Amino acid sequence: MVRDCTEPRTDMTCNRCSEVGHMSRDCPAPRTCNRCGSEDHEIRDCDQPRTDIQCNRCSEMGHMARDCGQEREQRACFRCGSTDHISRDCSESRTDMPPRRNRFGFDQGF
């Protein structure tokens, strides 16, 4: 049977140590955190800040906009300009707006 075979497999490479012959779940190398290099925890449990992402709100590195401490800008409706609601909830008719055109120059029919 295949499970009883003791020969290393040459058709697979480990994603953890890059050695040929086993998969990462069977890797003999210790698990390390890819963010800080510690062997005490994995990346999902790391408390070090991320340096590979940039916030779309404040442009700082290390967090995403949903986790940003900076206040959000007041949103306004694209149809009427009011800050009380967004366009999805606007009572102004869509027929009052100029027609939207697709990339070929045809009306989209909103």
KOLGUGU-478461 format. One record per atom (N, C-alpha, C, CB): x, y negated, z. Coordinates in steps of 0.001 Angstrom, whole numbers, padded with zeros to 6 digits, always signed. Each point is the difference from the previous one (the first is absolute). Glycine has a CB too. Example, Ala and Ser with C-alpha at 12.3 -4.5 7.8 and 13.67 -1.06 7.14 Angstrom:
% KOLGUGU-478461
+013190+005690+007800/-000890-001190+000000/+000900-001200+000000/-001892+001173+001246/+001542-002223-001966/+000820-001190+000060/-000770-001090+000730/+001184+000628-002145/
END
This chain:
% KOLGUGU-478461
+000819+001179+000000/-000819-001179+000000/+000867-001248+000000/-001801+001253+001192/+001239-002354-001637/+000744-001252-000087/+000396-000500+001383/-001221-000560-002108/+000371+000706+003104/+000285-000483+001351/+001187+000716+000643/-002413-000549+000231/+002628+001786-000607/+001081+000785+000580/+001345-000244-000678/-001686+001704+000606/+001678-002475-001674/+001237-000263-000741/+000918-000899+000830/-001228+000242-002208/+002493+000129+002306/+000962-000772+000789/+000877-000895-000870/-000003+001831+001681/-000109-001699-002981/+000784-000837-000907/-000575-001426-000013/+000584+002032-001427/+000277-003056+001481/-000519-001370-000065/-000592-000301-001372/+001702-000708+001695/-002762-000048-001704/-000651-000363-001259/+000761-001144-000649/-002243+000752+000880/+002449-000652-002156/+000734-001041-000717/-000932-000934-000759/+001924+001561-000203/-003210-001302+000274/-000954-000829-000733/-000642-001082+000863/-000431+001950-001455/+000913-002151+002683/-000567-001042+000852/+001103-000753+000729/-002090+001357+000280/+001816-002628-000020/+000954-000858+000703/-000709-000641+001184/+001305-000448-002135/-000652+000411+003261/-000551-000567+001216/-000071-001524-000112/+000913+001940+001330/-002049-002516-000970/-000161-001453-000030/+000680-000681+001186/-002155+000322-001204/+002520+000423+002225/+000631-000585+001180/+001521-000061-000137/-001897+000859+001379/+002519+000277-001740/+001468+000057-000031/+000568+000122-001414/-000086+001043+002247/-000773-000908-003243/+000379+000121-001421/+000763+001278-000324/+000075-002462-000080/-000128+003446+000963/+000633+001290-000265/-000936+000850-000853/+001290-000117+002181/-000712+000992-002982/-000773+000909-000840/-000270+001276+000781/+001016-000965-002112/-002215+001529+001951/-000290+001305+000586/-001077+000014+001069/+002302+000532-000498/-002767-001683+000940/-001086-000024+000985/-000788-001304-000143/+001347+001453+001594/-002511-001486-000956/-000839-001198-000004/+000188-000734+001322/-001690+001096-001548/+001216-002327+001615/+000215-000818+001194/-000637+000604+001245/+000091-001996-001468/-001209+002703+001334/-000623+000601+001190/+000875+001097+000617/-002245-000519-000979/+003141+001108+000174/+000893+001045+000485/+001432-000503+000188/-001442+001677-001147/+001656-002974+001101/+001344-000574+000048/+000632+000176+001387/-000679-001665-001759/+001935+002119+001804/+000678+000153+001283/+000554-001333+000539/+000575+002342-000678/-000515-003366-000172/+000517-001300+000441/-000987-000645+000974/+001243-000292-002191/-000754-000457+003169/-000911-000640+000951/-000849-001075-000673/+001637+000464+001830/-002873-000591-001360/-000883-001053-000528/+000473-001336+000541/-001974+001593-000155/+002068-002565-000727/+000408-001335+000417/-000986-001033-000527/+002413+000719+000035/-002444-001855+000631/-000843-001116-000417/+000657-000673-001201/-000873-000346+002371/+000136+000181-003450/+000558-000620-001206/+000181-001505+000153/-001074+001789-001344/+000461-002400+002371/+000104-001442+000200/+001208-000367+000859/-002480-000164-000217/+002676+000863+001344/+001076-000386+000916/+001086+001064+000144/-001661-001369+001209/+001445+002585-001729/+001014+001051+000041/+000007+000836+001267/+001321-001439-001440/-002217+001178+002370/-000041+000733+001259/-000523+001413-000207/-000342-002150+001224/+000849+003091-000421/-000497+001365-000030/-001063+000224+001076/+002216+000762-000894/-002538-001809+001656/-000981+000108+001083/-001437-000058-000476/+001663-001027+001472/-001905+000490-002669/-001366-000156-000506/+000017-000034-001531/-000673-001262+002100/-000527+001334-002686/-000137-000114-001442/-000464-001408-000336/-000523+002468-000221/+000495-002805-001052/-000300-001364-000428/-001388-000463+000441/+001501+000362-001946/-002467+000533+001989/-001354-000408+000397/-000059-000457+001464/-000920+001612-001684/+001903-001211+002506/+000036-000393+001407/+001047-001080+000290/-000773+002294+000570/+001402-002845-001599/+001075-000972+000183/-000552-001369+000398/+001381+001249-001680/-000716-001891+002649/-000436-001320+000440/+000846-001123-000602/-000802+001043+002114/+001739-000697-002978/+000806-001015-000678/-000835-000674-001087/+002122+001302+000481/-001942-002612-000704/-000788-000676-001039/+000393+000475-001393/-000216-001994+001492/-000775+002000-002381/+000262+000373-001387/+000707-001148-000699/-002020+001515-000040/+002972-001193-000787/+000721-001023-000749/-000239+000127-001497/+001726-000043+001792/-002559+000996-002178/-000210+000249-001418/-001306-000570-000532/+001346+002034+000274/-002110-002780+000555/-001264-000570-000453/-000038-001491+000300/-001152+002204+000366/+000373-002931-001176/-000121-001444+000184/-001470-000369+000131/+002126-000400-001308/-002420-000485+002246/-001364-000447+000254/-000461-000921-001132/+000366+000198+002500/-001573+000030-003005/-000555-000846-001054/-000567-001304+000548/-000513+002053-001299/+000371-002166+002607/-000546-001213+000611/+001089-000998+000383/-001904+001359+000844/+002955-000883-000146/+001040-000919+000501/+001344+000179-000705/-001155+000024+002199/+001271+000987-003053/+001213+000313-000777/+001172+000492+000841/-000741-001706-001602/+000509+002033+002872/+001072+000552+000826/+000110+001497-000241/-000360-001790+001741/+001554+002323-001504/+000234+001427-000165/-000358+000728+001288/+001826-000452-001680/-002237+001720+001559/-000182+000847+001170/-001427+000300+000389/+002081-000913+000738/-003070+000286-001362/-001396+000325+000306/-000876-000314-001212/+000383-000473+002461/-001603+000991-002422/-000963-000248-001069/-000976-001084+000445/+000217+002386-000825/-000969-002935-000117/-000932-001092+000284/-001023+000394+001059/+000308-000822-002334/-000763+002062+002334/-001010+000420+000977/+000543-000033+001430/-001043+001440-001761/+002374-001399+001919/+000625-000033+001312/+000617-001364+000311/+000440+002441-000220/-000650-003424-000636/+000625-001314+000137/-000655-000799+001123/+000567+000023-002446/+000245-000733+003206/-000500-000835+001082/-000418-001383-000463/+001458+001257+001527/-001097-001628-002743/-000349-001312-000522/-001482-000045-000374/+002357-000301-000845/-003004-000833+001083/-001429-000117-000306/-000238+000074-001494/-000331-001381+002050/-000820+001945-002402/-000407+000072-001400/-000464-001354-000486/-000641+002390+000294/+000884-002630-001579/-000563-001203-000604/-001509+000183-000103/+002141-000468-001302/-002866-000629+001377/-001452+000055-000126/-000340+000410-001427/-000316-001781+001790/-000473+002826-001948/-000409+000443-001331/-001169-000844-000482/+000789+002343+000490/-000878-002502-001789/-001100-000760-000589/-000635+000809-001119/+001126-002178+000590/-002396+001926-000824/-000746+000654-001076/+000540-000463-001341/-002057+000164+001451/+002301+000775-002363/+000501-000348-001325/-001076-000632-000871/+001631+001863+000186/-002896-001671+000143/-001091-000565-000801/-000327-001434+000372/-000906+002278-000224/+000688-002518+001523/-000467-001330+000406/+001017-000778+000828/-002289+000909-000045/+003368-000262+000506/+001031-000686+000757/-000249-000091+001498/+000411-001260-002033/-001540+001758+002529/-000332-000063+001414/+000895+000936+000808/-002368-000585-000589/+002710+000175+001827/+000800+000852+000874/-000885+000804+000947/+001880-001647-000149/-003198+001550-000006/-000942+000735+000852/-000165+001451-000421/-001181-002132+000406/+001549+002462-001650/-000191+001356-000517/+000990+000245-001132/-002453-000031+000642/+002482+001278-001138/+000826+000334-001159/-000926+000255-001179/+001838+000988+001461/-001290-000886-002664/-000817+000068-001216/-000961+001180-000017/+001853-001106-001188/-001483+002193+001807/-000883+001171+000053/-001326-000335+000683/+002017+001493+000056/-001980-002415+000917/-001196-000369+000757/-000620-001314-000456/+000953+001225+001915/-000486-001770-003033/-000471-001308-000470/-001399+000096-000584/+002360-000666-000460/-003192-000330+000802/-001371-000017-000527/-000071-000722-001341/-000877+000054+002342/+001967-000696-002737/+000019-000692-001287/-000008+001029-001121/+001249-001960+001004/-002034+001716-002005/-000168+000955-001096/+001286+000165-000795/-002413-000611-000129/+002639+001798-000349/+001169+000254-000848/-000162-000619-001372/+000406+002113+001235/-001633-002389-001659/-000220-000588-001318/+000444-001452-000038/-001911+001557-000352/+002090-002193+001537/+000461-001383+000054/+001495-000103-000286/-001807-000502+001649/+002502+001624-001604/+001443-000001-000190/+000332+000207-001472/+000332+000882+002333/+000819-001383-002775/+000398+000263-001389/+000242+001493-000189/+001033-002302-000188/-001265+002823-001010/+000179+001441-000210/+001450+000418+000190/-001921-000021-001587/+002103+001187+002199/+001343+000553+000176/+000339+000794-001250/-000244+000105+002538/+001450-000212-002960/+000414+000680-001224/+001043+001067+000332/-000479-002083-001363/+000405+003207+000641/+000998+001047+000195/+001254-000336-000800/-001815+001719+000382/+002775-000857-000381/+001273-000290-000661/-000112-000104-001513/+001112+001160+001859/-002248-000703-002427/-000205-000092-001445/-000795-001223-000377/+000100+002456-000135/-000518-003263+001136/-000733-001236-000272/-001502+000157-000032/+001946-000719-001254/-002464+001892+001631/-001450+000219-000001/-000577-000242+001376/+000241+001660-001842/-001492-002098+001905/-000686-000192+001281/-000112+001321+000714/-001283-001941-000914/+001440+001907+002261/-000099+001226+000782/-001438+000261+000415/+002337-000337+000817/-003220-000607-000986/-001421+000233+000249/-000424-000038+001447/+000047+001328-002000/+000590-002139+002818/-000422-000104+001399/-001250-000784+000115/+002319+000160+000734/
END
